[in-house]
Amino acid sequence: MSTTIFRRTVVGAVAIAGALSLAACNNDSAAVDTPTGAATSTAQSTQAEPPPSEESAEGESSTTSPESESSETSSESSTESSESSTGTSGSADGPTSVTDANATLKIGQPAVIEDSDDTYRLTPKSLEVAPDSVYSETTLKKANGTVYYLKFDVTAIKANSTYFGTNSVNGLFFHPKIDASVKGAKRVYGHTAACDSDSTKLAAGESGNSCYMFQVPGATVDSVVFNDYKHNITWNK
C-alpha cells in the first residue's frame, strides 16, 4: 500500500485547502464531517492540512464498510506486468513520466504521481455542480452549501505490492481548491445515481474511475488540487 494511501487510511481524511473536511467512508450512504482546523496552501507549498473530525449523516442507503470502486482493465492497451525487487509495473495508454510536484494543469490533463511505494496517473475529468436530486438521495441540506461532483480516472503504473492499495481510488488526497476564508466545507462519502464512488484494488496497468462529493458553502469552486505531504498539483477549468 502506498505511503499516500496509508496516510489516508490512518487519518481517515483528505487534507483540503482552507477548511475542507472529510468523513468516514461508508459503502452506500452519505457521510459528512466537520473541520478541526485549516491551513492555507499555495502552488509552491506541498504541506497538507490537518485531518478533520468525523460525523455521519444517513443517506438513502445503509451504512457499511468502505466502498469498493468498480475498476476496469484497459482493453485498448497492453497491460504488461513485470516483477522486480521494487514491485510490479504495468502500463496503460497515457504518460508515465512523473509530473512536477507543484504543477498547474487544466482539468482533463493527467498528472503522474509517485510516492515511496506506487506510481499512478490521476486525471480529473470534470468538476460540476450536483443536480438537485442529490438532496433527495441524501440528508444533505441545500442551505448548507453547493454540492460538487469531482469525477476522475486513475491508473496504477507501478505498485510495490500485488495491488495498488486496498482503497486507492477512494482514498486519494484529491479535492476542490477552496479559499481559507470558506468555513464548513466538507467531503461527503458514499454515492448517488450520478456520482459513483465505489472502488476496488488496481493492479499495475489497470485503470479505474470514481466520483467524490463535496459540499461547499458560499463559494464558487473551479479548481481542484492533489495535496499530500509531497505534492501540490492544481488543475484549473
RAWOPE-V934747 format. One record per run of one state. SS is the DSSP state (H for helix, E for strand, - for the rest). FROM is the first residue (numbers start at 1). TO is the last residue. Records with the same first field share a line. If there is no record, write none. Layout:
SS = FROM-TO / FROM-TO
This chain:
- = 1-2 / 12-17 / 19-20 / 22-30 / 33-38 / 40-68 / 70-70 / 73-81 / 85-86 / 90-103 / 107-109 / 115-118 / 130-132 / 138-141 / 145-145 / 160-173 / 177-185 / 190-191 / 193-194 / 196-198 / 200-206 / 217-222 / 228-231 / 237-237
H = 3-11 / 133-137 / 142-144
E = 18-18 / 21-21 / 31-32 / 39-39 / 69-69 / 71-72 / 82-84 / 87-89 / 104-106 / 110-114 / 119-129 / 146-159 / 174-176 / 186-189 / 192-192 / 195-195 / 199-199 / 207-216 / 223-227 / 232-236
